[in-house]
Amino acid sequence: MNLEDFDKNIPIDKSTLRLEDRWILSRLQDLIGIVNEGFAKYQMDDPARWLYTYLWNYFCDWYIELAKPRLRGETKDRICVQKVLYTVLETSMRLLHPIMPFITEEIWQALPHNGESIMVSPFPERDDSLKDMQAEIDMETVMNVVTAIRSLRAEVGVALSKQINVVAVSTYARDLIEPNIEFIKNLAKVREFTFMDSIPEEDINKYVSAHQPMLDLYVEVAGLVDLDKELARIDSELASINKELARVTGKLSNEQFTSKAPAEIVEKERGIQSELQDKKTKLEDRKKALGGNAK
């Protein structure tokens, strides 16, 4: 749908590639290597698993979403992202063809191609000139920022339809994050993304926060969340968890139960206890972040 002015014979201009382009092409080289190695050993599990992960988690979840605004952008960037989208999809179809022959043939025929059938097209070979470990490391950092912001939104019940303000407190990650702020804002539905040296003490209750390896993220929730209602909901959930936790803990404190019950039943109760304690800790942390007193 977006290849009406596309020429597949023009090679990739590496000088025009953005971080996400270098990342998806680098991971493609890993995929090619794993698929070729697996097929050579008549092993299908790893190739199938990696093909699924690459196409679904990397290409669809991330790269296509990042490509959409660029396809509507300036000509030079549009040509670049067209080339990357085409390269990844066409190559992936050839890699996937031995596992899913009919659908891959159908998709491949709809793309610009050489030859009559995907069945007789050359099988992809790894191109180490496109392998970029730094791009993979940097992209993972940026993706983690987006994921953390999305998680914070979900934790406090801010709808995806609402734009939010985010503050990053960082000494090391600013040079990496700043060139990719539009990417972050687009995928995490952020209105303003700013850097600060620290959050003023008097403003700390306006935010919920998450720690990342190179920065701390603060999502402003003042005005977006009914704090009293959310705190009441957390208290209700904590009361229910505490009641169930007391039951399980009492059971596990009973020597007659732990010594006479089948081992798998005891282990199951311990698993329930651990899960409840984990939920309790997370709710208490959320309550504290919203300005409530954890009990």
Residue pairs with C-beta under 8 A, 6 or more apart in sequence:
2 71
2 82
2 85
3 82
3 86
3 111
3 112
6 79
6 82
6 83
6 86
6 112
8 86
8 112
8 113
10 79
10 83
12 25
12 80
12 83
12 84
12 87
13 80
16 76
16 77
16 79
16 80
17 25
17 80
17 84
18 80
19 135
19 138
19 139
19 142
19 179
19 180
20 62
20 63
20 66
20 139
20 183
21 80
21 81
21 84
22 130
22 132
22 135
22 139
23 132
23 135
23 136
23 138
23 139
24 58
24 59
24 62
24 63
24 84
24 88
25 84
25 87
25 88
25 130
25 132
26 130
26 131
26 132
26 133
26 135
26 136
27 54
27 58
27 136
28 54
28 87
28 88
28 91
28 92
28 130
29 126
29 127
29 128
29 130
29 131
30 50
30 131
31 50
31 51
31 54
31 92
31 95
32 91
32 95
32 124
32 125
32 126
32 127
33 126
34 46
34 47
34 50
35 47
35 50
35 51
35 95
35 124
36 123
36 124
36 125
36 126
37 46
38 44
38 45
38 46
38 47
39 47
39 98
44 99
47 95
47 99
48 99
51 92
51 95
51 96
51 99
54 92
55 92
55 96
59 88
59 89
59 92
62 143
62 187
63 84
63 85
63 88
64 85
65 186
65 187
66 183
66 186
66 187
67 81
67 84
67 85
69 186
70 77
70 78
70 80
70 81
71 78
71 81
71 82
72 78
86 111
86 112
89 107
89 111
90 108
90 111
90 113
91 124
93 104
93 107
93 108
93 111
93 118
94 104
94 108
94 118
94 121
94 122
94 123
94 124
95 123
95 124
96 104
97 104
97 105
97 108
97 118
97 119
101 119
104 118
105 117
105 118
105 119
108 118
108 121
109 118
113 121
114 121
115 121
138 176
141 173
141 176
141 177
141 212
141 213
141 214
142 176
142 177
142 180
142 183
142 184
144 212
144 213
145 168
145 177
145 184
145 188
145 212
145 215
145 217
146 183
146 184
146 187
146 188
148 210
148 212
148 217
149 164
149 166
149 184
149 188
149 190
149 210
149 217
149 219
150 188
151 210
152 208
152 209
152 210
152 217
152 219
153 160
153 164
153 188
153 189
153 219
155 208
155 286
156 208
156 219
156 221
156 225
156 230
156 286
156 289
156 290
157 225
157 230
158 164
158 219
158 221
158 224
158 225
160 189
161 189
162 189
162 224
163 189
163 190
163 191
164 188
164 189
164 190
164 191
164 219
164 220
164 221
164 224
165 190
165 191
165 192
165 193
165 194
165 219
165 220
166 188
166 190
166 192
166 193
166 194
166 217
166 218
166 219
166 220
167 193
167 194
167 195
167 196
167 199
167 207
167 217
167 218
167 220
168 174
168 177
168 193
168 194
168 195
168 196
168 215
168 216
168 217
168 218
169 195
169 196
169 197
169 198
169 199
169 215
169 216
169 218
170 177
170 195
170 214
170 215
170 216
172 214
172 215
173 212
173 214
173 215
174 195
176 214
177 184
177 195
177 215
178 195
181 193
184 190
184 193
185 191
185 193
199 207
199 218
205 222
205 290
205 291
206 220
206 221
206 222
207 218
207 219
207 220
207 221
207 222
207 289
208 218
208 219
208 221
208 286
208 289
208 290
209 216
209 217
209 218
209 219
209 289
210 216
210 217
210 219
211 217
221 227
221 290
225 290
227 290
227 291
230 290
231 287
231 290
231 291
231 292
234 283
234 286
234 287
234 290
234 292
235 287
235 292
237 283
238 280
238 283
238 284
238 287
238 295
241 276
241 279
241 280
241 283
242 280
244 276
245 273
245 276
245 277
245 280
248 269
248 272
248 273
248 276
249 273
251 257
251 269
252 258
252 266
252 269
252 270
252 273
257 266
258 266
284 294
284 295
285 294
287 293
287 294
288 294
